[in-house]
Amino acid sequence: MGIAADVAIIVVAALLGGLVAQRLHLPLILGYILAGVLVGPYTGGVTVTEVHDIELLAEIGVALLLFALGIEFSFKELRPVRHVALIGTPLQMFLTIGLGVGIGQLLGWDWVSSLWFGALISLSSTMVILKTLMSRGLLGTLSSRVMIGMLIVQDLAVVPLMIILPQLSNLESGLPVLGLAALRAAVFLGAMFFIGTRLIPRLMVAIARWNSRELFLLAVTAIGLGVGYATYLFGLSFAFGAFVAGVVLSESEHSHQALSDIIPLRDLFGLLFFVSAGMLLDPAFLLANLGVVLVVVLLVAGGKSVIFGLLTRAFGYGNITPLAVGLGLLQVGEFSFVLARAGLATDSISQELYALVLTVALITMVLTPFISQAAGPLYGLRKRWFRHEPLQTINVPEEGLHNHVVIAGAGRVGRNVARTLQRLGSSFVVVEIDQQRIERCKKEGMPTIYGDASHPLVLEAAGIGQARLLLITIPSITVAHSIVRHVQQINQGLHIVARSEGLEQMEMLHQMGVYEVVQPELEAGLEITRQALLHLNVPPTDIQRFVDAVRRELYGPLYEAHGDYALVAQLPQAQRLMEMNWVTIPATSPLASRTIQEMQIRRRTGASIVAVLRDGALLPNPEASYRLDADDVVAVLGDGQQLAAFEELAAGP
């Protein structure tokens, strides 16, 4: 069956590897790479035969990843990191190339091989970083935007590297080739943004009008891969063209639908990339050169971490960002495979150097998800052992914070609570570590502290010792657990309202002493249920009894610990049950020229007249002796059945 059989083997192996990784709570990419090692040509058993063809298919995965990244790409979001991306990334690559040359000289290589090695390790993995950030829910943070900005510039640098590296032995003849490539890139970008911004959005609108999901998906895929192929024919990178196509498509009003449709294809071909990367690993080479490989991995990972961290700090980023960037971008990237193949094809590097680069790249890719998670604990240790930098505060009163509310987390829930407190004039402060959310709070004039609420120093800066209430809107139970533990050490009697994602988390928070816990999913489910039962004509009183029973069962500890909580929970439901209608009294109505007492309105209908509008004058709370006239507009209060009874009485026979 040829390549069809190979694809089937890869997909099944990736499924098994992914299941193992999921079972062990590891990133799926590790399972994919392990699957690639097992079905690769260097191990026994079931083996993929057409390795080169699979590698070509894997390049589609890289292109689709960058295409999807281009759709999500926003110049506004990258604007805060433009300096470190456009200036810092070339500096990082230059310094990393110097690191590679030093490692090569240490190992006794010639200067050309050392320079090639430096260039190969200067690139980091867009694929691994995006997958790691997605799995940890960190996309959108300041650290992630710095990393993505630098990765994009690295990916753009692949084009000149592929041209100039093979010319190292004769730089004079290579410079005109590099200049021609730069001219091609400028012409392509100009034509793409001029034609694409006018043609592609119109094409998407026309296709969307046909309401064909299959044709829409085909159009999106054709745009991404078609533009990438055109870029390749133009002498530039296939993946670079796909990224530019995504950026152009992001300006279309159908960009969100395009992204949701392309994600399954991106993930499937991305799977092929990681499996094909694992297939390149030769366990025999690793065992024969284990000492050298481990030393090189240590030097590359450690050196790149230091370079990225120091550069990020030099460009003004503080707190956890330098650590997160340094530990996140320590790996060798997937485009290094492409450059290494080009070097091998032109006899610029040896087969041994090629195998070493692939092995180091794969090992650093595997280590990245684990090492990147150490940024938070290392940042906490640094703040304990060393003098910490001052926290960034925005709109915090000069006189300080007293008797205020501390809101941990400025997501949708946290900002909605903050807006309410802001309208009521209540004193509060928001604690948030996501720079994008910090900027939103700043625009809305909210008192905000940049920092991790799970650290005692940040809590002290938020005045937790003088606060009257703490609201934890962060969904992570680990973060909430840490916040509660530190708060109880600083201000043990402080009332805490926490957010919970499930019953187990709710019980855990209760056991820690947090008795006010809210489950957003439960509340949303109860409201949807209430709306459904109303449309099914279930009596409102029965609906209310059901909702109260469910809420009391799940929030039982709250009702027992805080007597007012039951009242607060029931008031909104009671408000929904009570309605007020305005009813006009016709001339033929039995209510005309009669008093409220004479007609015994409350006894006969259950409703109450709370206001009367006559000749433009409003009379609130009319007495029982008040006489109604024709054309009076009365405000009647009651539930649905009571209001219907009053309208029937007012209409007359």
Salt bridges, closest charged atoms under 4 A:
GLU55 OE1 - HIS52 ND1 3.90
GLU55 OE1 - ARG341 NH2 3.36
ASP261 OD1 - ARG213 NH2 2.82
ASP267 OD1 - LYS131 NZ 3.19
ASP267 OD1 - ARG266 NH2 3.22
GLU389 OE1 - ARG313 NH2 3.56
GLU389 OE2 - ARG382 NH2 2.91
GLU432 OE1 - ARG437 NH1 3.76
ASP434 OD2 - ARG437 NE 3.80
GLU444 OE1 - ARG419 NE 3.08
ASP452 OD2 - HIS455 NE2 3.43
GLU501 OE2 - ARG499 NE 3.03
GLU516 OE2 - HIS562 NE2 3.87
GLU523 OE1 - ARG551 NH2 2.91
GLU527 OE2 - ARG530 NH2 3.13
GLU527 OE1 - ARG576 NH2 3.42
ASP542 OD1 - ARG545 NH2 2.02
GLU598 OE1 - ARG594 NE 3.29
ASP629 OD2 - ARG614 NH1 3.56
ASP632 OD2 - ARG614 NH2 2.62
